[in-house]
């Protein structure tokens, strides 16, 4: 009898915990309070999401979600909303406001200029690798572009130089009446936003990606690109519900030596075990070139509230990251790194108290990657709830 009572109690406790690990809520129109069906509700950067039913209701499992987590609610014709979920037991009732008509702030340009903007955006946003070239933005018409320009002049008082400019057949400016200079506008950047969520096909990883893009800025002078938005990954799994073998392989290859992999390794204090070495450039002494000095990055990391870690004492630092991996991208143990040419990336820590989480996310912390990690594009992006399927630890291969 006692054993039955224990089993019954365990079953009740299990049922209660399962109920607590489900987030429920509704989505309604802010003006009419009418339920909004087919709104997309998802945890930012994950595969965890769904659309609301006819009554505007949703129910999302919280297993595998690191709280606090950002919940995003979007629907065509409404302003995208986001809310930080901190308690698994909280009920979420969201009101979406109707999106006002988007005012075009740039001069309408010819179709040729727009196609060039789209081509440039594709190469930067998706990446220039084969994966990036095969990825497709299915609704590019939703993109709106803008640029900042600098007025420039080419002095053509020299007959030889004037001849060179004439032969270049430039069409981006105008000649002075006396042909003494050629005036044109030099683009300083490319800016973009989307009127509705972008739908991006990632065939090599087996995902369809919904991107609520709010900000994209590529600066030519700084050589830096940044973009803000919310990401929802929809797996294109097989009929069995499992990913195809090629997608399993590609996802694992994309995972190693990624921002996700690096930050998870840092959180667990396993950078060296996972193939990473971090270096700081020393100050140049008189008559000598600056040198790279290996540092223990985990010495600057400490645990804070919740399940978060915090990087302290490296504000404004640019650090070099070397990664040693095998032919499949998996990390090599320290003993096997000596004869391997590493892949180089960089990390910039913009401020003190940058937070990272166990799942490899960093919220709005001012951390930016460059080099290999920073330039692979969205075509290599993985959801934060991704876990590699390993048959054995990679460092024992």
C-alpha positions as CSV (number, residue, x, y, z in Angstrom):
1,X,0.0,0.0,0.0
2,X,2.8,2.4,0.9
3,X,4.5,1.6,-2.4
4,X,1.3,2.4,-4.2
5,X,1.0,5.7,-2.4
6,X,4.6,6.6,-3.3
7,X,3.9,5.8,-6.9
8,X,0.7,7.8,-6.9
9,X,2.5,10.8,-5.3
10,X,5.3,10.6,-7.9
11,X,2.7,10.5,-10.7
12,X,0.9,13.5,-9.3
13,X,4.2,15.4,-8.9
14,X,5.3,14.5,-12.4
15,X,1.9,15.7,-13.8
16,X,2.2,19.0,-11.8
17,X,5.7,19.6,-13.0
18,X,4.7,19.0,-16.6
19,X,1.8,21.5,-16.2
20,X,4.2,24.1,-14.8
21,X,6.5,23.6,-17.8
22,X,3.9,24.8,-20.2
23,X,3.4,28.4,-21.0
24,X,-0.2,29.3,-22.0
25,X,-1.7,32.6,-23.1
26,X,-3.8,34.5,-25.6
27,X,-3.2,37.1,-28.4
28,X,-5.9,39.7,-29.0
29,X,-6.4,43.0,-31.0
30,X,-5.5,45.9,-28.7
31,X,-8.4,48.0,-30.1
32,X,-11.3,45.5,-30.3
33,X,-10.0,42.8,-27.9
34,X,-11.0,40.3,-30.5
35,X,-8.8,37.2,-30.6
36,X,-6.1,37.0,-33.3
37,X,-5.8,33.6,-34.9
38,X,-2.7,32.5,-36.8
39,X,-0.4,34.8,-34.9
40,X,3.1,33.4,-34.6
41,X,4.3,32.9,-31.0
42,X,7.8,31.7,-30.4
43,X,10.9,31.9,-28.1
44,X,13.4,34.1,-29.8
45,X,16.2,32.2,-31.5
46,X,14.7,28.7,-31.0
47,X,12.6,26.1,-32.7
48,X,10.0,26.4,-30.0
49,X,6.9,28.2,-31.4
50,X,3.4,27.8,-32.9
51,X,0.5,29.8,-34.3
52,X,-2.5,30.7,-32.2
53,X,-5.8,28.9,-32.7
54,X,-9.2,30.4,-33.7
55,X,-9.6,31.8,-30.2
56,X,-6.1,33.4,-30.2
57,X,-4.8,30.8,-27.7
58,X,-1.4,29.2,-27.6
59,X,0.4,26.7,-25.4
60,X,4.3,26.3,-25.5
61,X,6.3,23.6,-23.7
62,X,9.2,25.1,-21.7
63,X,11.4,22.1,-21.6
64,X,14.9,23.1,-22.8
65,X,14.2,26.8,-22.6
66,X,16.5,28.8,-20.4
67,X,14.5,31.3,-18.4
68,X,14.4,34.3,-18.5
69,X,13.7,34.0,-22.3
70,X,12.2,36.4,-24.8
71,X,8.8,35.5,-26.2
72,X,8.0,37.1,-29.6
73,X,4.5,37.5,-31.0
74,X,4.1,38.6,-34.6
75,X,1.3,38.8,-37.3
76,X,1.1,40.4,-40.6
77,X,-0.6,43.8,-40.2
78,X,0.3,44.1,-36.5
79,X,3.3,45.5,-34.7
80,X,5.6,42.7,-33.4
81,X,5.6,42.5,-29.6
82,X,8.1,40.8,-27.3
83,X,7.9,40.0,-23.6
84,X,10.4,38.6,-21.2
85,X,9.3,35.3,-19.6
86,X,10.8,34.8,-16.2
87,X,8.3,32.5,-14.5
88,X,7.1,29.2,-16.0
89,X,3.8,29.7,-14.2
90,X,2.9,33.1,-15.5
91,X,0.0,33.4,-18.0
92,X,0.6,35.7,-21.0
93,X,-2.1,37.8,-22.5
94,X,-0.8,39.9,-25.4
95,X,-2.5,42.8,-27.2
96,X,-1.2,43.6,-30.6
97,X,-1.6,47.0,-32.1
98,X,-2.3,47.5,-35.8
99,X,0.8,48.4,-37.7
100,X,0.6,51.9,-39.3
101,X,1.4,52.4,-42.9
102,X,5.1,52.3,-43.4
103,X,6.3,55.7,-44.6
104,X,9.0,55.4,-47.2
105,X,11.8,57.7,-46.1
106,X,14.0,57.2,-49.1
107,X,13.7,58.4,-52.6
108,X,12.2,55.7,-54.9
109,X,15.0,54.5,-57.1
110,X,15.1,52.6,-60.3
111,X,14.7,48.8,-60.4
112,X,18.3,48.3,-61.2
113,X,19.5,50.1,-58.0
114,X,17.0,48.1,-55.9
115,X,18.3,44.8,-57.4
116,X,21.8,45.8,-56.6
117,X,20.8,46.6,-53.0
118,X,19.1,43.2,-52.7
119,X,22.1,41.4,-54.1
120,X,24.4,43.2,-51.6
121,X,22.1,42.5,-48.7
122,X,21.9,38.8,-49.6
123,X,25.7,38.4,-49.7
124,X,26.1,40.2,-46.3
125,X,23.1,38.8,-44.5
126,X,23.2,35.2,-45.8
127,X,26.9,34.9,-46.4
128,X,29.0,34.3,-49.5
129,X,29.7,30.6,-48.9
130,X,27.9,27.9,-50.9
131,X,25.4,27.6,-48.1
132,X,24.7,31.4,-48.3
133,X,24.3,31.2,-52.0
134,X,21.8,28.4,-51.7
135,X,19.8,30.1,-49.0
136,X,16.8,32.1,-50.3
137,X,14.8,35.1,-49.0
138,X,11.3,34.2,-50.2
139,X,9.8,37.6,-49.8
140,X,12.5,40.1,-50.8
141,X,9.8,42.6,-51.7
142,X,9.4,43.2,-48.0
143,X,12.8,44.8,-47.7
144,X,13.2,48.6,-47.5
145,X,16.7,50.1,-48.1
146,X,18.4,53.3,-47.2
147,X,22.0,54.7,-47.4
148,X,24.0,57.6,-46.1
149,X,26.1,59.3,-48.7
150,X,29.1,61.6,-48.8
151,X,29.4,64.2,-51.5
152,X,32.7,63.9,-53.4
153,X,34.5,65.5,-56.4
154,X,37.1,64.2,-58.7
155,X,39.3,67.1,-59.9
156,X,39.7,66.6,-63.6
157,X,41.8,69.7,-64.5
158,X,44.5,67.3,-65.7
159,X,43.7,66.2,-69.3
160,X,45.1,62.7,-68.7
161,X,43.1,62.1,-65.5
162,X,39.9,63.6,-67.2
163,X,40.4,61.1,-70.0
164,X,40.6,58.2,-67.5
165,X,37.4,59.3,-65.8
166,X,35.6,59.7,-69.2
167,X,36.7,56.2,-70.3
168,X,35.4,54.7,-67.1
169,X,31.9,55.5,-68.2
170,X,30.7,56.5,-64.8
171,X,27.0,57.1,-64.4
172,X,26.8,57.8,-60.6
173,X,27.3,61.6,-60.8
174,X,27.5,64.7,-63.0
175,X,30.2,66.7,-64.8
176,X,30.8,70.3,-64.0
177,X,29.8,72.6,-66.9
178,X,33.5,73.4,-67.6
179,X,34.5,69.7,-67.1
180,X,36.9,70.7,-64.3
181,X,35.5,68.1,-61.9
182,X,33.2,65.1,-61.7
183,X,30.7,65.3,-58.7
184,X,29.2,62.1,-57.2
185,X,27.8,60.7,-54.0
186,X,29.8,57.9,-52.3
187,X,27.7,55.4,-50.3
188,X,28.9,55.0,-46.7
189,X,26.7,52.1,-45.7
190,X,23.7,49.9,-46.5
191,X,20.7,50.0,-44.2
192,X,17.7,47.7,-44.3
193,X,14.5,46.8,-42.5
194,X,11.5,44.6,-43.3
195,X,7.9,45.6,-43.5
196,X,6.8,42.1,-42.6
197,X,8.7,39.1,-41.2
198,X,11.2,37.7,-43.7
199,X,10.9,34.0,-44.7
200,X,14.3,32.5,-45.3
201,X,15.0,29.0,-46.6
202,X,18.1,27.4,-45.3
203,X,18.3,24.1,-47.3
204,X,21.7,23.0,-46.1
205,X,20.6,23.1,-42.4
206,X,17.0,22.0,-43.0
207,X,15.3,25.1,-41.5
208,X,12.9,27.7,-42.7
209,X,13.7,30.8,-40.7
210,X,11.3,33.6,-39.9
211,X,13.1,36.8,-39.2
212,X,11.4,39.9,-37.7
213,X,14.2,42.2,-38.9
214,X,14.1,45.6,-37.1
215,X,17.6,46.9,-37.9
216,X,20.4,46.1,-40.4
217,X,23.4,48.3,-40.8
218,X,26.6,47.6,-42.8
219,X,29.3,50.3,-42.5
220,X,31.9,50.4,-45.3
221,X,34.3,52.6,-43.3
222,X,34.3,50.5,-40.2
223,X,34.0,47.2,-42.0
224,X,31.3,46.2,-39.5
225,X,27.8,44.8,-39.9
226,X,25.2,44.6,-37.2
227,X,21.6,43.5,-37.3
228,X,18.8,43.2,-34.7
229,X,15.7,41.1,-35.0
230,X,13.9,38.1,-33.7
231,X,14.5,34.6,-35.2
232,X,12.2,31.6,-35.3
233,X,13.5,28.3,-36.7
234,X,11.0,25.9,-38.3
235,X,12.7,22.5,-38.8
236,X,12.1,20.7,-42.2
237,X,12.2,17.2,-40.7
238,X,11.4,14.0,-42.5
239,X,8.1,12.2,-42.2
240,X,9.4,10.3,-39.1
241,X,9.8,13.6,-37.3
242,X,13.6,13.3,-37.3
243,X,16.0,15.4,-39.3
244,X,17.5,14.0,-42.5
245,X,21.0,12.6,-42.2
246,X,22.6,15.4,-44.3
247,X,21.0,18.0,-42.0
248,X,22.3,16.3,-38.9
249,X,25.8,16.3,-40.4
250,X,25.6,19.9,-41.6
251,X,24.1,21.2,-38.3
252,X,26.9,19.6,-36.4
253,X,29.5,21.1,-38.7
254,X,27.9,24.5,-38.4
255,X,27.8,24.2,-34.6
256,X,31.4,23.7,-33.9
257,X,33.5,26.9,-34.0
258,X,30.4,29.0,-33.8
259,X,29.4,31.7,-31.4
260,X,26.9,29.3,-29.8
261,X,29.7,26.7,-29.3
262,X,32.2,29.2,-28.0
263,X,29.9,30.8,-25.5
264,X,28.7,27.4,-24.2
265,X,32.3,26.3,-23.8
266,X,33.1,29.6,-21.9
267,X,30.1,29.1,-19.7
268,X,31.2,25.6,-18.8
269,X,34.9,26.6,-18.4
270,X,35.8,24.2,-21.2
271,X,37.3,26.4,-23.8
272,X,40.6,24.5,-24.1
273,X,38.9,21.1,-24.0
274,X,36.6,22.2,-26.8
275,X,39.5,23.3,-29.1
276,X,39.7,27.0,-28.2
277,X,42.6,29.2,-27.3
278,X,42.2,33.0,-26.6
279,X,44.8,35.6,-27.0
280,X,45.2,39.3,-26.2
281,X,47.5,41.6,-28.1
282,X,50.1,43.1,-25.8
283,X,51.1,46.8,-25.9
284,X,53.9,47.5,-28.4
285,X,57.2,48.2,-26.6
286,X,59.6,50.7,-28.1
287,X,61.1,49.3,-31.2
288,X,59.1,46.1,-31.0
289,X,55.9,44.8,-32.6
290,X,53.0,43.9,-30.3
291,X,52.7,40.3,-29.5
292,X,49.8,37.9,-28.8
293,X,49.7,36.6,-25.3
294,X,47.4,33.7,-24.3
295,X,44.9,34.6,-21.6
296,X,42.6,32.5,-19.4
297,X,39.2,34.0,-20.4
298,X,37.4,32.1,-17.7
299,X,39.4,34.1,-15.1
300,X,37.2,37.0,-16.1
301,X,33.9,35.1,-15.8
302,X,31.8,34.8,-12.7
303,X,28.3,33.5,-11.9
304,X,25.6,36.0,-11.3
305,X,21.8,35.8,-10.6
306,X,19.9,32.9,-12.1
307,X,21.8,30.6,-14.4
308,X,23.8,33.4,-16.0
309,X,27.6,34.2,-16.1
310,X,29.1,37.6,-16.4
311,X,32.3,38.7,-18.2
312,X,34.0,41.4,-16.1
313,X,37.2,43.5,-16.6
314,X,37.5,43.2,-20.4
315,X,35.5,46.2,-21.5
316,X,36.7,47.6,-24.9
317,X,39.0,44.6,-25.5
318,X,39.5,42.9,-28.8
319,X,40.6,39.3,-28.3
320,X,41.8,36.7,-30.8
321,X,40.2,33.3,-30.9
322,X,42.0,30.3,-32.3
323,X,40.1,27.1,-32.9
324,X,41.6,23.7,-33.5
325,X,39.2,21.2,-35.2
326,X,39.4,18.0,-37.2
327,X,38.2,17.5,-40.8
328,X,34.6,17.4,-39.6
329,X,34.9,20.5,-37.5
330,X,35.0,18.7,-34.2
331,X,37.3,20.1,-31.5
332,X,40.8,18.5,-31.1
333,X,42.2,17.8,-27.7
334,X,45.3,19.9,-26.7
335,X,47.7,17.1,-27.4
336,X,46.6,17.0,-31.1
337,X,46.6,20.7,-31.7
338,X,50.3,21.3,-32.3
339,X,50.3,20.1,-35.9
340,X,47.0,21.6,-36.9
341,X,46.5,25.0,-38.5
342,X,43.9,26.8,-36.4
343,X,40.9,28.9,-37.7
344,X,41.1,32.4,-36.5
345,X,38.2,34.6,-35.2
346,X,37.9,37.6,-33.0
347,X,35.7,38.7,-30.1
348,X,35.0,42.3,-29.0
349,X,33.7,42.9,-25.5
350,X,32.1,46.3,-25.6
351,X,31.3,46.8,-21.9
352,X,31.7,45.4,-18.4
353,X,29.2,42.9,-17.0
354,X,28.4,41.2,-20.4
355,X,26.1,38.3,-19.6
356,X,26.1,34.8,-21.2
357,X,23.8,31.8,-20.6
358,X,24.3,28.1,-20.5
359,X,22.6,27.7,-23.9
360,X,25.2,30.0,-25.5
361,X,23.0,33.1,-25.9
362,X,24.0,36.5,-24.6
363,X,20.8,38.6,-24.8
364,X,21.5,42.2,-25.5
365,X,25.1,42.1,-24.2
366,X,27.6,44.1,-26.2
367,X,29.6,41.2,-27.6
368,X,30.6,41.0,-31.3
369,X,32.4,38.3,-33.2
370,X,34.6,38.8,-36.3
371,X,36.7,36.6,-38.5
372,X,35.5,33.1,-39.2
373,X,32.8,33.1,-36.5
374,X,31.5,36.6,-37.4
375,X,31.3,36.4,-41.2
376,X,29.5,33.1,-41.9
377,X,26.1,34.7,-42.2
378,X,22.6,33.6,-41.4
379,X,22.9,30.6,-43.6
380,X,25.1,29.1,-40.8
381,X,22.8,30.1,-37.9
382,X,21.5,27.5,-35.5
383,X,18.7,27.8,-32.9
384,X,19.7,28.2,-29.3
385,X,18.0,25.0,-28.4
386,X,20.1,23.0,-30.8
387,X,22.2,20.1,-29.3
388,X,24.7,18.1,-31.4
389,X,24.0,14.4,-31.8
390,X,27.2,12.8,-30.6
391,X,27.9,9.0,-30.5
392,X,31.0,9.7,-28.5
393,X,32.9,12.8,-27.2
394,X,34.7,14.5,-30.1
395,X,38.0,14.8,-28.2
396,X,38.3,11.0,-28.1
397,X,37.9,10.6,-31.8
